[in-house]
Amino acid sequence: MAQHYREPTAFARALASGLRSYGTRSDVNWKRFTRLAKLAKAAHLRNGLARVQLGPESQFIFPLGDHYWHPVFLGRKYEPPVEWLLRRASAMRYAFIDCGANMGYWPSLLSGKDFGVKPIVAVEASLANFRYLENNAIANGERFTPLHRAILDVSGKKVRLYGKMHFGRSLAQDWHAGKRDGRFEEVETITIDDLAAKYLSAHSGPVVIKLDVEGVEVAAMNGAKNMLDAGALLIYEDHEKQEDCEATAHLLAMGDMEIWHLGRDNVLVPVTSLDHVNALKQSGFDFFSYKRGAAWSKLFSEGMH
């Protein structure tokens, strides 16, 4: 018997309908839209939910009025460079590891037929986010595996996760310098290699690793040595606040990794040194990397033309 999942109430659906109608108007005032979203959130005092249909059989459920998800709520693209890549790769039989999956947007979408029904493990460190992630797994027919862990270079360690908002939480205590409020929660760690060995042992094809771990990218990569050596594609963020471009510097130092950037202009640029990385970050923080000669090479070389 299929498990029951939390879905928007009739009241929440009515609030969402009115909010969406205003938000998609050509004369929308965004300050007013934000105020209305806050009012909708406050009006539904029992954790109101909103739902969007991502595809014929994929839905995504998240908190009503949550400003982080406004673009998705209004039918806009979420992380366009990532979608560009994954649409181009939809015919490939890859498995997807979402590290820092938040509430499960990408697993909900990629596990559907539009993207080839990929085997997916979605990892989230925040317990509150994980509950939404787990709810979306059930809402989408349990097509992906949710896992409550933090990604690091060692498994089975208890660590602290810092941050107030549901997005941007980090294992690095100084990640939100100047905004500390002392809040943290404890979570157990797992490496990407251990995760793949446990949950993807039956998969023999390519793997995509999406890394959104807010300041501990290098540690996460160190825990994925086997996967990277085997040719996994890494999607990672080189954050604005890291002017030393630590994640990209680490990959360049490995000596055998191809690195690409795709910005808002939809132009693929190969990265061969740190000299222009900060300039590239002006048009987006998403980068892609894989071991030289891996199955992904053709996809990226063709994408330049």
C-alpha positions, 0 to 999 in steps of 0.5 A: 500500500502506498504511503500517505504524504502531506499535501496542500489543504483546500485553504492552502490551494486557494491561497496559492492560486490567488498568490500565483495569479498575482505573481504571473501578472505582467504588472506585478509589483515584487515588493507587494508579491513578497508581502502577499506571500508572507501574508499567505504563509501567516494566514495558514497557521498550520504549516501550509504547503504549496505544490507545483507540477514539474512534469506529467508525473512529477510534483514538488511540495514545499512551504506555502509563501517560502521566498526561496521557492518563489521562482519554482512557484511561479513556473520559472526555471530553477538553477538553469545551468544544471537543467541545461546539462541534465536535459542534454544528458537525459538519454544517458543511463546515469545515476544521480546523487544529490548532496544537499538536496534541500526539499527534493526539487531535483530528485522529484524531477529527475526520477520522472519519465521526462528525464529518464527515470534515473536511480537517485539518492537524495542526501540532506543534513537538515532534519526539517528539510529532510522531512520535506524531502521524504514527503516529496519522495512519497508524493512521487511514488518513492522513486528516489531514496531520501537519506538524512546525513551530512556529506563529508570526508568521513562516515559515521561522525557526529557534526554540527550543522549551522544556520537559521534559514532552510537554505545555506546551512553549513557544517562550517561554523564561520560560513555565515560570518556576522550572522551567527545566532548560535543555532545548530543541530547534530547530524551524522556524516557519510562520504559519497563513496560509502553512499554509492557503495551502499545505495548504488551498488547495482548501478554500473553506468555513469554517475552525476554528483550534485554538490551543494554543501556550503563551504565543505566542498573540498572535504566532500570531494575527498570523500568521493575519490573512488567515484571521481576516479571512476568518471563521475560528473561533479556539479558544484558551486564555487561560492561568491564568498570564497574569493580563493575559489577553493573548490576549483583550485582543489580540482585543478590541483588533481591534474586530471580533471576537466572543468567547465563553467556555464553562466546565465549567457548559456556559454560553456567555458573551459576552466584551465586556471584560476585566473578567470574563475572569479570573473566567470562567477559574475554570471553564475556559480555552477561549475562542472567537472569530470576526469579527463577521458570520462564519458561526459567529455563528448557531451561538453565538447558538443555543448560548445558548438 
